Amino acid sequence: MDAADIATQREHILRLEALARNRASRPVHAAGPPPTRCEECGDPIPEARRAAVPGVRLCVTCQQEQER
């Protein structure tokens, strides 16, 4: 691993840790309409995404991170 790889890996770990802290501090949502904000990072979830993906709870960025 070179310095760039190490920095990228560290940045990824720090982001995941920040997301975990953010998620742990948020209340659990009751059943109902999907939230307008991402459960992981708090960013807005666009109306088009909420309409296209029933039950969506994450923004595109956090969904991609979760799928990795």
C-alpha positions in Angstrom: 0.0 0.0 0.0 1.3 3.4 -0.9 0.5 6.7 1.0 -2.5 7.5 -1.2 -4.1 4.1 -0.5 -3.5 4.4 3.2 -5.1 7.9 3.2 -8.1 6.7 1.1 -8.6 3.8 3.5 -8.3 6.0 6.5 -10.8 8.5 5.1 -13.2 5.7 4.4 -12.9 4.4 7.9 -13.4 7.9 9.4 -16.5 8.4 7.3 -18.0 5.1 8.3 -17.3 5.9 12.0 -19.0 9.4 11.6 -22.0 7.8 10.0 -22.3 5.2 12.8 -22.1 8.0 15.4 -24.7 10.0 13.6 -27.0 7.0 13.2 -26.7 6.0 16.9 -27.7 9.5 17.9 -30.9 9.5 15.8 -34.3 8.1 17.1 -35.7 5.0 15.5 -38.4 5.9 13.0 -41.9 4.5 13.4 -43.6 2.9 10.4 -45.1 5.4 8.0 -44.1 7.5 5.0 -40.5 7.5 4.1 -38.4 10.2 5.7 -37.4 13.3 3.7 -33.9 13.1 5.1 -31.3 10.3 5.0 -31.2 8.2 8.2 -27.4 8.0 7.9 -26.2 11.5 7.1 -29.3 13.7 7.4 -29.1 15.0 3.8 -32.4 15.5 2.0 -33.7 12.6 -0.1 -35.0 14.0 -3.4 -38.8 13.6 -4.0 -38.0 11.7 -7.2 -36.0 9.1 -5.3 -38.6 8.7 -2.6 -41.2 8.2 -5.4 -39.1 5.8 -7.4 -37.9 3.7 -4.4 -40.7 2.7 -2.0 -39.6 2.7 1.6 -36.3 4.5 0.8 -34.4 5.5 4.0 -31.0 6.5 2.6 -29.7 9.0 0.2 -27.9 7.7 -2.9 -24.4 8.3 -1.4 -25.1 6.4 1.8 -26.9 3.6 -0.1 -23.8 3.2 -2.2 -21.6 3.1 0.9 -23.8 0.5 2.5 -23.7 -1.7 -0.6 -19.9 -1.8 -0.7 
